[in-house]
């Protein structure tokens, strides 16, 4: 059975489910950190495309699920795109106007910067999905403890929070149903949306605080300190982990080398725009 929540791992027999979560996490973070230093569109597009191949191929995430997960990153990228398009950030007299829409002007330099920021946001989303969709939360916590030496108290607290995320949608549906039952309708317009957000946020926050309190009390009642523990299951580094690291990072390195040879590679020059 496939769980379709954006914040959940998907029960698929994919090769990436066999890779140690700590290795997948470090690889994704390394790629995202390096992507932050790249500003040319061809290299960014190739790195995002490589991550997309890994997600659809090795991770076997369905395109519909991937599209839902990428929606927030796409909206974030579009915000960067239009803001940079109307702000060229070029020396006076050097900016090239492409289109004028009343008081707004779309500049060539700003549009290119905006496209690079948008692709970077999509790259973050792709490599985030690559990790989240193929990682079991319990195995992830164990790998944090055994490979990355994270204190068990912190790791299990993160697991409790991670387990709670997929239930937010169900709790929101219950709150909306309760409001309809009490005759509280959903009005349109900006004011109505703000009122709805207020009515939904407070109950969700209260439920989250109650759940956090119950979790803390349960851990304290069991004298959970994380010291002198025995483990029913341990995670270890294996050959498949090294193979995945070589594949994921090697693909990105090959793209960068080819881009440098083609003369299109543009790294960070100390500014947030080219």
C-alpha positions as CSV (number, residue, x, y, z in Angstrom):
1,X,0.0,0.0,0.0
2,X,1.4,3.4,-1.0
3,X,1.0,6.3,1.4
4,X,0.5,9.4,-0.6
5,X,1.3,12.1,2.0
6,X,4.0,14.5,1.0
7,X,5.8,14.2,4.3
8,X,5.8,10.4,4.3
9,X,8.1,7.7,2.9
10,X,6.5,5.6,0.2
11,X,6.4,1.8,0.5
12,X,7.9,0.9,-2.8
13,X,10.6,-1.7,-3.6
14,X,13.0,0.8,-4.9
15,X,16.8,0.6,-4.8
16,X,17.1,3.8,-2.8
17,X,15.1,2.3,0.1
18,X,18.2,0.1,0.8
19,X,20.6,3.1,1.1
20,X,21.5,4.3,4.6
21,X,19.4,7.4,5.4
22,X,22.5,9.2,6.8
23,X,24.2,8.8,3.4
24,X,21.2,10.0,1.5
25,X,20.8,13.0,3.8
26,X,24.5,14.0,3.5
27,X,24.4,13.6,-0.3
28,X,21.3,15.7,-0.7
29,X,22.7,18.4,1.6
30,X,25.9,18.5,-0.3
31,X,24.2,18.9,-3.7
32,X,21.9,21.6,-2.3
33,X,24.8,23.5,-0.8
34,X,26.7,23.3,-4.1
35,X,23.7,24.4,-6.1
36,X,23.6,27.5,-3.9
37,X,26.9,28.5,-5.4
38,X,25.9,28.1,-9.1
39,X,24.3,30.9,-11.0
40,X,24.2,29.8,-14.7
41,X,20.9,28.3,-16.0
42,X,22.3,25.4,-18.0
43,X,24.2,23.9,-15.1
44,X,21.4,24.4,-12.7
45,X,18.9,22.8,-15.1
46,X,21.2,19.8,-15.7
47,X,21.6,19.2,-11.9
48,X,17.9,19.5,-11.3
49,X,17.3,17.1,-14.2
50,X,19.8,14.6,-12.8
51,X,17.9,14.7,-9.5
52,X,14.6,14.3,-11.3
53,X,16.0,11.1,-13.0
54,X,17.0,9.7,-9.6
55,X,13.6,10.5,-8.1
56,X,11.6,9.0,-11.0
57,X,14.0,6.2,-11.8
58,X,15.8,4.8,-8.7
59,X,13.3,6.2,-6.1
60,X,10.3,5.2,-8.3
61,X,8.2,8.1,-7.0
62,X,5.0,8.6,-9.1
63,X,5.0,11.8,-11.2
64,X,1.6,12.9,-9.6
65,X,3.1,12.5,-6.1
66,X,6.2,14.4,-7.1
67,X,4.2,17.2,-8.7
68,X,2.2,17.7,-5.4
69,X,5.4,17.7,-3.4
70,X,7.1,20.2,-5.7
71,X,4.2,22.7,-5.7
72,X,5.5,24.8,-2.7
73,X,9.0,24.9,-4.2
74,X,7.5,26.0,-7.6
75,X,5.5,28.8,-5.9
76,X,8.6,29.9,-4.0
77,X,10.7,29.9,-7.3
78,X,8.0,31.9,-9.1
79,X,8.2,34.5,-6.4
80,X,11.9,34.9,-7.0
81,X,11.4,35.0,-10.7
82,X,9.0,37.9,-10.9
83,X,10.8,39.9,-8.2
84,X,14.1,39.7,-10.0
85,X,12.5,40.2,-13.5
86,X,11.4,43.8,-12.5
87,X,14.7,44.5,-10.6
88,X,17.6,44.3,-13.0
89,X,20.3,45.0,-10.5
90,X,22.6,46.2,-13.3
91,X,24.7,49.3,-13.6
92,X,22.7,52.3,-14.8
93,X,22.4,52.4,-18.6
94,X,23.4,48.7,-18.9
95,X,20.1,47.0,-18.2
96,X,18.2,45.8,-21.2
97,X,14.4,46.1,-21.2
98,X,12.5,43.2,-22.7
99,X,8.9,44.1,-22.0
100,X,7.0,47.0,-20.5
101,X,3.6,46.5,-18.7
102,X,2.4,49.9,-17.6
103,X,4.6,51.0,-14.7
104,X,6.5,47.7,-14.6
105,X,9.4,46.8,-16.8
106,X,10.8,43.3,-17.3
107,X,14.6,43.5,-17.6
108,X,16.7,40.8,-19.3
109,X,19.3,40.7,-16.6
110,X,16.7,40.4,-13.9
111,X,14.8,37.7,-15.8
112,X,17.9,35.6,-16.1
113,X,18.7,36.0,-12.4
114,X,15.1,35.1,-11.6
115,X,15.2,32.0,-13.7
116,X,18.3,30.8,-12.0
117,X,16.8,31.3,-8.6
118,X,13.6,29.5,-9.6
119,X,15.6,26.5,-10.9
120,X,17.6,26.5,-7.7
121,X,14.4,26.3,-5.7
122,X,13.2,23.4,-7.8
123,X,16.5,21.7,-7.3
124,X,16.1,22.0,-3.5
125,X,12.7,20.4,-3.8
126,X,13.8,17.5,-6.1
127,X,16.7,16.5,-3.8
128,X,14.5,16.9,-0.7
129,X,11.9,14.6,-2.2
130,X,14.7,12.2,-3.2
131,X,15.5,11.8,0.5
132,X,12.1,12.1,2.2
133,X,10.2,9.7,-0.2
134,X,12.7,6.9,0.1
135,X,13.5,7.1,3.9
136,X,11.7,5.3,6.7
137,X,11.5,7.6,9.7
138,X,12.6,5.0,12.2
139,X,15.5,3.9,10.1
140,X,16.5,7.5,9.7
141,X,16.6,8.1,13.4
142,X,18.6,5.0,13.9
143,X,21.1,6.2,11.3
144,X,21.4,9.6,13.0
145,X,22.3,7.8,16.2
146,X,24.6,5.1,14.8
147,X,26.3,6.9,11.9
148,X,26.1,10.7,12.8
149,X,26.3,10.3,16.6
150,X,23.3,12.4,17.3
151,X,22.2,12.0,21.0
152,X,19.2,9.6,21.2
153,X,17.1,12.0,23.1
154,X,17.3,14.6,20.3
155,X,16.9,11.9,17.6
156,X,13.8,10.4,19.1
157,X,12.3,13.8,19.7
158,X,12.8,14.5,16.0
159,X,11.1,11.2,15.2
160,X,8.1,12.1,17.2
161,X,7.8,15.5,15.4
162,X,8.3,13.8,12.0
163,X,5.6,11.2,12.8
164,X,3.1,14.0,13.6
165,X,3.5,15.9,10.3
166,X,1.4,13.5,8.1
167,X,-1.5,13.8,10.6
168,X,-1.9,17.5,10.1
169,X,-4.0,17.1,7.0
170,X,-6.4,14.7,8.8
171,X,-6.7,17.0,11.8
172,X,-7.4,20.0,9.5
173,X,-10.2,18.1,7.8
174,X,-11.7,17.3,11.2
175,X,-11.6,21.0,12.2
176,X,-13.2,22.1,9.0
177,X,-15.9,19.5,9.4
178,X,-16.6,20.6,13.0
179,X,-16.8,24.3,11.8
180,X,-19.4,23.3,9.1
181,X,-21.4,21.3,11.6
182,X,-21.6,24.4,13.8
183,X,-22.7,26.6,10.9
184,X,-19.4,28.4,10.5
185,X,-19.2,28.8,6.7
186,X,-16.2,29.5,4.5
187,X,-16.5,32.9,3.0
188,X,-14.7,34.2,0.0
189,X,-12.4,37.1,-0.5
190,X,-9.2,38.0,1.3
191,X,-10.9,38.8,4.6
192,X,-12.6,35.5,4.6
193,X,-9.4,33.6,3.8
194,X,-7.6,35.4,6.7
195,X,-10.5,34.5,9.0
196,X,-10.3,30.9,7.9
197,X,-6.6,30.8,8.5
198,X,-7.1,32.1,12.0
199,X,-9.9,29.7,12.9
200,X,-7.8,26.7,11.7
201,X,-4.4,27.8,13.0
202,X,-5.4,28.1,16.7
203,X,-6.9,24.6,17.0
204,X,-4.0,23.0,15.1
205,X,-1.5,24.8,17.3
206,X,-3.3,23.7,20.5
207,X,-3.5,20.1,19.3
208,X,0.2,20.2,18.5
209,X,1.1,21.5,21.9
210,X,-1.1,18.9,23.6
211,X,0.6,16.1,21.5
212,X,4.0,17.4,22.3
213,X,3.2,17.5,26.0
214,X,1.9,13.9,26.0
215,X,5.0,12.8,24.1
216,X,7.3,14.5,26.6
217,X,5.4,13.0,29.5
218,X,5.6,9.5,28.0
219,X,9.4,9.8,27.5
220,X,9.9,11.1,31.0
221,X,7.7,8.4,32.5
222,X,9.8,5.7,30.9
223,X,13.0,7.4,32.2
224,X,14.2,8.0,28.7
225,X,17.7,9.5,28.8
226,X,19.3,7.7,25.8
227,X,22.3,6.5,27.9
228,X,23.3,2.8,28.2
229,X,20.7,1.7,25.6
230,X,20.6,-1.6,23.8
231,X,19.4,-1.7,20.2
232,X,17.0,-4.2,18.6
233,X,18.2,-3.0,15.2
234,X,21.3,-1.2,14.1
235,X,22.1,0.5,10.9
236,X,25.5,0.1,9.2
237,X,27.3,1.4,6.1
238,X,27.4,-1.0,3.2
239,X,28.6,-1.2,-0.3
240,X,25.2,0.1,-1.7
241,X,25.7,3.3,0.3
242,X,29.0,4.0,-1.3
243,X,27.5,3.2,-4.7
244,X,24.7,5.7,-4.2
245,X,27.1,8.4,-3.1
246,X,29.3,7.8,-6.1
247,X,26.2,7.9,-8.4
248,X,24.5,10.9,-7.0
249,X,27.6,13.1,-6.4
250,X,29.5,11.7,-9.4
251,X,26.6,12.7,-11.7
252,X,26.6,16.3,-10.3
253,X,30.4,16.4,-10.6
254,X,30.3,15.3,-14.2
255,X,27.7,17.9,-15.0
256,X,29.9,20.6,-13.5
257,X,33.0,19.4,-15.3
258,X,31.2,19.4,-18.7
259,X,29.7,22.8,-18.0
260,X,33.2,24.2,-17.1
261,X,34.6,22.8,-20.3
262,X,31.8,24.3,-22.3
263,X,32.4,27.7,-20.7
264,X,28.9,28.0,-19.3
265,X,29.7,27.4,-15.6
266,X,29.1,30.5,-13.5
267,X,29.9,30.3,-9.8
268,X,29.1,32.7,-7.0
269,X,31.1,35.9,-7.2
270,X,30.2,37.4,-3.8
271,X,26.8,38.9,-4.9
272,X,23.3,37.4,-5.0
273,X,23.0,38.2,-8.7
274,X,25.2,38.1,-11.8
